[in-house]
Amino acid sequence: MADTPLIGIIMGSTSDWETMRHAADILTQLGVAHETKVVSAHRTPKRLYDYATSAAGRGLQVIIAGAGGAAHLPGMAASMTHLPVLGVPVESAALKGMDSLYSIVQMPGGIPVGTLAIGKAGAINAGLLAASILALGDLALSERLQAWRTAQTDGVATDPA
Ligand SMILES: Nc1c(C(=O)O)ncn1[C@@H]1O[C@H](COP(=O)(O)O)[C@@H](O)[C@H]1O
């Protein structure tokens, strides 16, 4: 996307992309400039430090962070930026994402991470929530978001089959 990114989507591994692409898809649908990066608190700590400490200065307004297993990425990102951080627990093979969820949601008071549902639904909702945060100060985006929600409502069938 050519515009300066307003939302950063980071994830612990390329293996998380299958989940996190749904956040990116939503933002693309809503016309919100965003970037996607692989950043790991465990495997690339300096990359995370550089990313989180430079995020606000680069113009990002919200960070979406997805990780699985011992998912320290969202919390560590939140510890190094005042931007809102939305955490997506990626579904792990061993524990079905319960490990990811507990790792992300139980932050100590003072460093919030807005934690979404495990997996695809969480990624979709992270994208929508990030857009709605931006829409507080962007009327055109607010109207696109409301249109998206109306279209979703209109697309719900009345009959099950
Ligand atoms: N939870 C984290 C962090 C982190 O929190 O920094 N870095 C990688 N990971 C996670 O490890 C899982 C397996 O990664 P691989 O598939 O690369 O082995 C991924 O879900 C990733 O988010």
The ligand as an SDF file (V2000), in Angstrom:
LIG
                    3D

 22 23  0  0  0  0  0  0  0  0999 V2000
    4.8740  -16.5220   20.2770 N   0  0  0  0  0  0  0  0  0  0  0  0
    5.8790  -16.3290   19.4230 C   0  0  0  0  0  0  0  0  0  0  0  0
    6.8370  -15.3120   19.4720 C   0  0  0  0  0  0  0  0  0  0  0  0
    6.8480  -14.2070   20.4540 C   0  0  0  0  0  0  0  0  0  0  0  0
    5.9140  -14.1260   21.2800 O   0  0  0  0  0  0  0  0  0  0  0  0
    7.7490  -13.3900   20.3720 O   0  0  0  0  0  0  0  0  0  0  0  0
    7.6830  -15.4910   18.4460 N   0  0  0  0  0  0  0  0  0  0  0  0
    7.2730  -16.5570   17.7650 C   0  0  0  0  0  0  0  0  0  0  0  0
    6.1910  -17.0760   18.3570 N   0  0  0  0  0  0  0  0  0  0  0  0
    5.3060  -18.1350   17.9010 C   0  0  0  0  0  0  0  0  0  0  0  0
    5.8430  -19.3860   17.6970 O   0  0  0  0  0  0  0  0  0  0  0  0
    4.8680  -20.0900   16.9080 C   0  0  0  0  0  0  0  0  0  0  0  0
    5.5540  -21.1560   16.0920 C   0  0  0  0  0  0  0  0  0  0  0  0
    6.4240  -20.5230   15.1800 O   0  0  0  0  0  0  0  0  0  0  0  0
    7.1020  -21.3930   13.9960 P   0  0  0  0  0  0  0  0  0  0  0  0
    5.9580  -21.8710   13.1310 O   0  0  0  0  0  0  0  0  0  0  0  0
    7.9950  -20.3980   13.2650 O   0  0  0  0  0  0  0  0  0  0  0  0
    7.8730  -22.4930   14.6450 O   0  0  0  0  0  0  0  0  0  0  0  0
    4.1500  -19.0470   16.0760 C   0  0  0  0  0  0  0  0  0  0  0  0
    2.7460  -19.1050   16.3140 O   0  0  0  0  0  0  0  0  0  0  0  0
    4.7430  -17.7560   16.5620 C   0  0  0  0  0  0  0  0  0  0  0  0
    3.8000  -16.7140   16.7270 O   0  0  0  0  0  0  0  0  0  0  0  0
  1  2  1  0
  2  3  2  0
  2  9  1  0
  3  4  1  0
  3  7  1  0
  4  5  2  0
  4  6  1  0
  7  8  2  0
  8  9  1  0
  9 10  1  0
 10 11  1  0
 10 21  1  0
 11 12  1  0
 12 13  1  0
 12 19  1  0
 13 14  1  0
 14 15  1  0
 15 16  2  0
 15 17  1  0
 15 18  1  0
 19 20  1  0
 19 21  1  0
 21 22  1  0
M  END
$$$$
